[in-house]
Amino acid sequence: MTTLAPSLSESARAEILRLLHGPCDPAALSSLTALRKALADGDPGPVHGPGRGAALLRRLRSLADALPPGAGILDDPARLTAVHACAAVADPSLCLAGLVHHLLCLGSLTELSDDQAGLEPRLSALREGRAKGVYLITEVGQANSHLDTGTRADFDPADGSFVLQTPGPGAAKFGSAGTRGVEQTGVVLARLFVDGTDRGVFAFMVGLTDAQGPLPGVELSAPIALDALPLDYVQVRFDRVRVAAAHWLSDGARIAPGGEGSGTAAMFHDPAGSPEQRLQRTLRVGQGLWAAMPAVAAATSRRTAVQAVRYARTRRTQSRIAPGVPLLAYRSQQTVVLGALADAFALTCAADGALAVRTGARAAVPPGPEREDAMGFTPWAAVSRPLAAYKAVTVRTAARLTAECQHRCGFSGQLTANRLAGYRDFHHAFETAGGDSQLIFYDIGRSLVEEGRGREPELREPLEPTSPYWWPALLRRHRSALVRELLWLGAADASRDPFERWNPLLERAGVLGEAHATLLMADDVVRVLDGLRDPGLVRALTPLAALHGALSARRWAGSLLALGPLEAMEFAALSAAVDRLCDAVMEQLPLLLEVFGEPGESPVLGATFDRVRGATS
């Protein structure tokens, strides 16, 4: 939890804590303080090899200790999100392990099981951090493997169990299941066959390893190195693994008695109604991950931006132009590091928006055709368009922001102790992990065109780029222009083959999808800003919000100028607006660093020297 100066008013302190950690109660905020200390003081253990499993379980138990106990561990989304954001700042690899453990593995067991008592004792071991949870969806043999899962689960009518089988090398699963020497429980996505008939993709709870190694029928490959985000990655195959009936995460589906020996076929019923809807229901557990990722991106980005600003304030240059001047005096440095602080604020607002969607505090989708998205390139946007959009736009923003700050911090930015490289690699990995961001943008763009979005209402009064309301208004007009362009190019021509129609237009569809997701974040910024009541906080955050918009418009300038929402004269005035906003942010910098940073933290540049005696000649 951020330690705030006692000079701040109580109302300001409450608003800051709400902004940074969501609607967490005091007990949850206290648990975050304890978790931060435990992660800072605890030994992370080796990255690979002996002792890795025990060390990872200890740190997963630290996360469990900060969450509600027992069956209520997933009942508080705000607290769950804050815990993983805290873990990400301390150790990105631990955060990834925790996201998989809690939100994908435990989330599937909680949301999809019709008989949680039948999942014991493994369920309790996962909740208490005595076992590691794994989620196995990706198969190595083809792209978009979740749309054509090869792993089979054949129903055995003799006892109601299932036989899990990897039919060929291409159906091997890929995941972080190689942690040897500890109990690991996996949620495995497999295609269910009943009496030889394909009934769609379901999730199954499967024991993978114990203290001695892989369980019978479970085959693990040699470790697969991924140094950018070190976890225990392997390929996993199943050789006729018997899965108990209670370990089928049936989500309301039923198989009535029948089959061999009874003279009748087994009767299968699934409330999903179709294999496509079944896949969407099985994958709905991803919504928890997508709702958490914006908070994770925001937390790491705040730390990154504050480090970059503090580095630029204290690092003096010896340029012949102005020797001894700090880096932050240069406009080129201000634009990047103050812009990173502005983007970190925008990500913080998006985290609030995503959590509101997840908890139902804000409508997940507007009325109309968005309610029943059909699957396109991926199932992700069909599961939840807004949450998939939040995941994609926030991890992309965080990856860009971190890479820019790392570069501007020079040698210090490369040091492991400062964690900027770890944050950068974490967010780059999530470009594809948890649902490929670019494919999500393609699907969102395609859906918006097929809905035929109309013209956005014109503003009654013109806005200036120094207003925080200017960017969302401009972006809303741009989204409409992108839709109109795609409609004019024939994207809605149903008489043409879908592939032939969309293949030449995918990049434009991706730009539209990204614009839609970016607009979600832009709207969250003004919504959060409008909700603040403390005058000092509003005064500090208003130019920061406007700077985020002005710099975003510069990054989008090519598309904005090409389609007309941004005119050449407006674009020419942007640089002067950015300079004015940087000046306004500089005036508020002490308070902003207090709000977003940890007291006394600065980039690590020190080293310990040993005195070495050398030979004399």
Order of alpha helices (4+ residues) and beta strands (2+ residues): alpha-alpha-alpha-alpha-alpha-alpha-alpha-beta-beta-beta-beta-beta-beta-beta-beta-beta-beta-beta-beta-beta-alpha-alpha-alpha-alpha-alpha-alpha-alpha-alpha-alpha-alpha-alpha-alpha-alpha-alpha-alpha
